[in-house]
Amino acid sequence: MILVNEEPLAWHEGMTVRDILRARNYRFPMLVIHVNDALVAKADYDTTTVPDGAVVKVIHLISGG
């Protein structure tokens, strides 16, 4: 089990950041993601694995003028 924005999500071996985004249906193009307080670059979403018990924060960036 992991926490994504303080909500539980079932964990599986080899789970990546991309898997989490799909499971939670996050599609917004401008996201900041932290796994256990470590920033994950967008280029690494497919390769960064998430350990069991991780705390994941997904933050939507909003811009405007």
C-alpha positions as CSV (number, residue, x, y, z in Angstrom):
1,M,0.0,0.0,0.0
2,I,1.2,3.5,-0.8
3,L,-0.3,6.9,-0.2
4,V,-1.0,9.3,-3.1
5,N,-2.0,12.7,-1.9
6,E,-2.9,11.2,1.4
7,E,-5.2,8.6,-0.2
8,P,-4.3,4.8,-0.1
9,L,-3.5,3.0,-3.4
10,A,-2.8,-0.7,-3.7
11,W,0.9,-1.3,-4.5
12,H,2.4,-3.9,-6.8
13,E,6.0,-5.0,-7.5
14,G,7.6,-2.8,-10.1
15,M,5.1,0.0,-9.8
16,T,6.3,3.2,-11.5
17,V,5.2,6.8,-11.3
18,R,3.5,6.4,-14.6
19,D,1.4,3.5,-13.2
20,I,0.2,5.8,-10.4
21,L,-0.7,8.5,-12.8
22,R,-2.8,6.0,-14.8
23,A,-4.4,4.5,-11.7
24,R,-5.5,7.9,-10.4
25,N,-6.4,9.2,-13.9
26,Y,-4.0,12.2,-13.7
27,R,-3.8,13.7,-17.2
28,F,-2.9,17.3,-16.5
29,P,0.4,18.1,-18.4
30,M,2.0,20.2,-15.7
31,L,2.6,18.1,-12.6
32,V,5.2,18.1,-9.9
33,I,5.7,14.6,-8.3
34,H,7.6,13.7,-5.2
35,V,8.1,10.1,-4.0
36,N,9.2,10.1,-0.4
37,D,10.2,13.8,-0.7
38,A,12.4,13.2,-3.7
39,L,11.5,15.1,-6.9
40,V,10.8,12.9,-9.9
41,A,11.5,14.4,-13.4
42,K,8.9,14.0,-16.1
43,A,11.4,12.1,-18.2
44,D,11.7,9.5,-15.4
45,Y,8.0,8.8,-14.8
46,D,8.2,5.5,-16.8
47,T,11.4,4.3,-15.1
48,T,11.1,5.5,-11.5
49,T,9.8,2.6,-9.3
50,V,7.8,3.3,-6.2
51,P,8.5,1.2,-3.1
52,D,5.8,-0.3,-1.0
53,G,4.8,2.1,1.8
54,A,5.9,5.2,-0.2
55,V,4.3,8.6,0.2
56,V,3.6,10.2,-3.2
57,K,2.6,13.8,-3.7
58,V,1.2,14.9,-7.0
59,I,0.9,18.6,-7.4
60,H,-0.9,20.3,-10.3
61,L,0.8,23.5,-11.4
62,I,-1.4,26.3,-12.4
63,S,-0.1,29.3,-14.4
64,G,-1.7,32.4,-15.7
65,G,-1.4,36.1,-15.9
